[in-house]
Amino acid sequence: MRKNEKPLIKLENVSVSFPVKNDFPFQKKRYVRAVTDVSMEIYPGETFGLVGESGCGKSTLANTTLGIQKVDSGKIFFEDQELTAMDKKQLKAARRSMQMIFQDPFSSLNPRFSVYEIISEPLRIVGGYTREQMRELVGNMLQEVGLSAGDMDRFPSDFSGGQKQRIGIARALILKPKYLVCDEPVSALDVSVHAQILNLLMDLQDKYHITYLFISHNLAVVKRICSRVLVMYFGKVMEYGDVDKIFANPVHPYTQALMSAIFDTDIDHKHERVRLKGEVPSPINPPIGCRFCGRCPQELDRCKEGDPPLLEIEEDHYVACFRHGIVEAETDG
Amino acid sequence: MKALEVKNLKVVFPTEAGIVRAVEGIDIEIEQGQCAAIVGESGCGKSVTSLAVMKLLSTPPAIVRVDKLELGGVDIKNLNDKQMQKVRGKDISMVFQDALTALNPVMPIGKQIDEIFLAHGKLNFQAKEGEENKRINLKKEAKKRTIEALKLVGISDAELRYRAYPHQLSGGMRQRVLIAMAFACNPNLIIADEPTTALDVTIQAQVLDILKELQIKQKTSLMLITHDLSIVMSMADEIYVMYCGKIVERAKTRDLFVQPLHPYTMGLLGSIARLDDERGRFVQIPLSLPSPMRKPSGCYFHPRCSFATEKCKEDMPPLEKLDDGRCIRCWNYREIQNAKK
């Protein structure tokens, strides 16, 4: 937690679960616990990284911050307003200042809409703009994202992947939101286009002071663009806090493994690899105790018994791992 | 001896909208026991190259021309489909990107691996009594070999997994099954086409470790096809960088990472995020890939290249061979290197 600063988004002990379709009738209802007891804060103007492997609840957590996903328990605040206590009408009003860009620009743009129709749709939903005003706004927005105003009447199929993602960004920014969720914005694109889109997002952030929630599985990208990060595994927070502190001193074995899974391109700079055993377990029957049990290279007997609490080990650096206290004790004694 | 030698491979797809020149005359040489990586973005022709080497492209529609196609010194250029079937799986095999579509969904994975042993008759078993017995025993032998192969790729409870269907396995597990299949008959050359793109990062690291370990242990040659330069470093001995159907740079892995010569390679390496980077903007390659039907004139990379000159706009540079065996397709690479110093 940062002192003297008010968070834009605040989550308090948020949990989300989904019912699983029964294999047999009259079976006891089972649930996938997608997000379990997550608390976090996102501060205005920052890029907040959300890291984890597929199925760990990243996207669900992002949806809860937008008020799209109902929560089982816990509270979500957006600038002092409690999203979880709002009715539909209030939510719609609050959502004006929150937007999202999606992973796959090929499926997130309607192929039968022209670029103008795609980008102006949020304006039409909000209402109160004339056609001329909308065309002007869309034209300006297209230039902001590196396309030209003349592209307005073309269709998504005329554009390459990177350009489509730019259209998606223009659509998200047309209402000048305060908060933008970027759900793996480059992983569907060609490698040579990644840098363009990431640079564009950073430029737009500087210009409009938007707060980003940046979902990614690539820790190297997160380190480069984010100021704070949350590492998730199986719906639980493993490590959370300031990017520089976490990368300088990754405490959780899962964070260490994720970092060593990024293949280094500096040929003389060999990191010691942390390799995980086993596979990602089934989300319906997560391991008892720490979620990371069974794959953790530094497992203790204790880990199988109870959930490690999330502890603040230094300012703005939280870790949920039993090993941390022990390592400290060893070095002290 | 070379595990693979390809000379002047060309693949063309005539379509209604125009002719797509997917691969425009490329040469590949892989020494026995080495790993060569072909790196490029989508549509650069890297997958088509691998399919052409396996002779798996259906002609028509594709038109394939090649001057020389030799596998371990044996010419396979003129083999027909039936003869190729005997080669595939035994001398050359392939690991595909998406294991779920590469495996038969209605057949246990064990049986699918058995098929390779049965088809290629690499079972050292002599029948003593009648024909019927021989077939049953062959199957038993195949099963034994399959379970060994599954254990080799790190699948626990191999006896149990033998009976599992593809959908019962996780993504990483399925990819291991594919690797087991590829290595089953201990082939000369394995082509791995984006073997880990569909996997999570920690699983990807596991699978690549297994692939590398098996390649070294069995002295197999590996042709790794990928768009991800960062996984190539720990895997490959030599790297071919492709752009729009042409090889733009060929170099030993170390040389390429230490001193990339082609502007495209520099751009690719510059745009990869590294762990020891400072926060800030990325080095970017402007514009996007040209359409394969409307490739630019001259050097295909010139509209995106910050070093382009008038000459680049008009003439395609040749693939120049340097003293140390390195190849580079660029008019200005010397000037660019000097400018960097």
Interface residues (C-beta under 8 A of the other chain):
Chain A: E53 S54 S160 G161 G162 Q163 D190 V191 S192 V193 H194 A195 Q196 L198 N199 M202 H217 N218 L219 A220 V221 K223 R224 I225 F247 A257 L258 M259 S260 A261 I262 F263 D264 T265 D266 I267 H269 H271 R273 R275 L276 E279 V280
Chain B: E41 S42 S170 G172 M173 D200 V201 T202 I203 Q204 A205 Q206 D209 H227 D228 L229 S230 I231 M233 S234 T253 R254 F257 V258 Y264 G267 L268 L269 G270 S271 I272 A273 R274 L275 D276 D277 E278 R279 G280 R281 F282 V283 Q284 I285 P286 S288 L289 R304
